[in-house]
Amino acid sequence: MQIRKTGSIVLAFALAPVFSTAFAVAQDTAKQDMKAAGSDTKNATKDTGHAISTGSKKAYNKTATGTKTAADKTATGTKTAYHKTENGTKTATDKTVDGTKTVGKDIGHGTKTAAKDTANGTKKLGDKIAGKPNPQ
């Protein structure tokens, strides 16, 4: 039994450096893994920051360009509406003037005709009262 105990002790001492080395290597690997994870996280954060910055700049530039385009188109549309309104107003004015002239002429003609008819009627009435025969 003594030999077995001694053999176990010798075996334990022989294997001790192997186990301690494996434990040390495992510790170094874990340390290195933690360092690598930290570096990877840092690099990913930097990349994300750069991507966000680039995206924000692009969005700003696109918004500025879109706003300028909208302003230009609005100005052009306003000018077009102004000119069309101006032309429409001129056309309406011209037509109103022409219509007024036509109505004036028609009223003048109607008044003349009515005056002649009134004069003729008055003359006929006067002739009737005077006893003159109606011309046929």
Beta strands, then each sheet from edge to edge (+ up, - down):
end
